[in-house]
């Protein structure tokens, strides 16, 4: 993909002139840059010492030469981020600041206002953004650091400017919480010469943000005096530890870990440059994957291609860096998964686990295969090894020992592989044979795979349907399934939502690699199951899967009964056209229920409606209740004052519901509630008519990151739905937060019957208002209903029950699929026998 993009947009200077774009700059450009305060000469001279040495005017230097090296013009304007966001500009090699002044501003391109890769997505997610766009920022930053410090990538050692560069590094203040007292993390950088690469690594660390406290140990393996590693002593925010004698990479790491004070040890090669988020993603992986003994980063080559997405060992003991030299943004390289090993350039372990295993085995001195050996020994001890793609590092490979495996330290790579293969010969028998698809080999530990297809990527902080999708997917992952996900109606990568799935181990497909299902199936069609959400998504996907992956068992989850909701809405509005549309929806939905090998419904009521709508009963429907955590430790009655409504407003019934409530019920409440009591209208994307409800007593919040604070201030929750179908997640969520609720019969469907103690139900506006006031005023009644609601959620919506139901659905799908295959086989045989005159003609059913 990278090479194709470069070829597609590479333009000569002549072509640029034809388009009216000059490669240089003009007086008008200089004037616009000065008037916009887009260049800071003092910052430029201080950040890049070679500029002062050159004696050139700083702005002229930037416009002629500095931009080519990735120098930043100001601490408030990041051209690295601008280039990272706009691959077309990288490919044609334009001065990014000049481009923005002339064209980018008029085109509406964002001018990043921060010196950080954090600015890559300043306003959330952008269409066409890809997971590893961020690496482009750090590639440019590394190039800029070398040029600004007067270093040369091609040199084996730093040169005459190294002492000045170290002093400049000493003056910088790390964004990390560096501490010598009980740090959470010890970052250990083993060093042997190559001081300019060490400083480049430290330059990326000094800019890194993290929520964890750290110590940074630079472990000098008795580097030669000529390399001037000793200048690093001047940097106050690192621990410089020099060994008494050279022992090689393995001994250097082992001895440095003994000095570490952190709970978690991170080994980081000196010839790396880390990317924003690198550390937190590594450390957080131990929480996401509790059995993890080692976690490791995604490694990149210095041209932005992939160096490794975890390692593969073949059955014969040979090894492979998965994805080497490929486009790193391809979906198969962008999700967390268990790996055979992780290259030691960037790995993390709990120090207790390191000590338990004894660190790197001296058998592999001085270097090579010690990381793979540790990974295999970790598994023998019951731990897992996880590749973490959201932790990214550039590895300038071959800097320390070169790449020639016939001489020097690099020769140990061959002999140590032989030792490794002999030691782990039993384990390797289970590994894939050489020649197996690398994608399949990288995931060989996953024995069952499921493809999940929905209209959009789940947004569990925005709508209740996404919460259920998210929880069902979690249940299958916890049961050992390898998961893939495709958002049929919007196949784009989203930093927040797609990234959350990838972080937890879901292979997500998106443009430009999979724009539709056929493209996805070209990449991978080996799925045991497919879970399809919503009839309008499921219909076309079902046909493709049956054709291209006929052995895949298909499960259907409709979220709610669309035809029932549409019918009720049409009856409420008395619209014949809408009623006809509902009948079309009914046909399509019922077809999917009958075609699927198993189907999820959320309530027995929905199951009964479906069964009554079919000519014969279906035996493959599985009732999957809602899924919710219970929150008992929340404020008591006296600490609450508000009334709350919750709804995702792109869903029409929620808009109708709150408008109806404010018009027909709220006036009676408002006059009898205390003056401080407010109506909280919480929900994503409220339309203008809902925003217009806002007043001193009505708060329309729009999207909120956390619902908890709103539930905690609310004494009563209301769900006045007039139409809809299926279980109402908003009500389950309110009960789970311990907020007594009043609902209409439609809202309570599948959750409570009239008279149930955990929910008050009425369709009469006056009685609805009276019930809200009764709960609001009577603490004893309030407390009884609160406890009943919490207990109801605990008994009916637990995660354990969900996992069992999800696995039961698989069994149903297997049985249905097998029975249908046998039926097709029998009918085929009957047809053949009938054609041969051996059986009466078969009448097609």
Secondary structure, 3 states (H helix, E strand, C coil): CHHHHHHHHCCCHHHHHHCCCCCCCCHHHHHHHHHCCCCCHHHHHHHCHHHHHHCCCHHHHHHHCHHHHCCCCECCECHHHHHHHCHHHHHHCCCHHHHHHHHHHHHCCCCCCCCCHHHHHCCCCCCCCCHHHHHHHHHHHHHHHHHHHCCCCCCCCCCCCHHHHHHHHHHCCCCCEECCCCCCEEEEEEECCCHHHHHHHHHHHHCCCCCCEEEEEEEECCCCHHHCHHHHHHCCCCEEEECCCCCHHHHHHHHHHHHCCCCEEEEECCCEEECCCHHHHHHHHHHHCCCEEEEEEEEECCCCCEEECCEEECCCCCEEECCCCCCCCCHHHCCCEECCECCCCEEEEEHHHHHHHCCCCHHHCCCCCHHHHHHHHHHHCCCEEEEEEEEEEEECCCCCCCCCCCCCHHHHHHHHHHHHHHHCHHHHCCCCCCCCCHHHHHCCCCCEEEEEEECCCCCCCCCHHHHHHHHHHHHHHHCCEEEEEEECCCCCCCCCHHHHHHHCCEEEECCCCCCCHHHHHHHCCCCCEEEEECHHHHHHHHHHHHHHCCCCEEEEECCCCHHHHHHHHHHHHCCHHHHHHHHHHHHHHHHHHHHCCEEEECCHHHHHHHHHHCCCCCCCEEECCCCCCCCCCCCCHHHCCEEEEECCCCCHHHHHHHHHHHHHCHHHHHCCCCCCCCEEEECCCCCHHHHCCCCCCEEEEECCCCCHHHHHHEEEEEECCCCCCCCCHHHHHHHHCCCCEEECHHHHCCCCCCCCCCCEECCCHHHHHHHHHHHHHCHHHHHHHHHHHHHHHHHHCCHHHHHHHHHHHHHHHHHHHHHHHHHHHHHHHHHHHHHCCCCCCCCCC
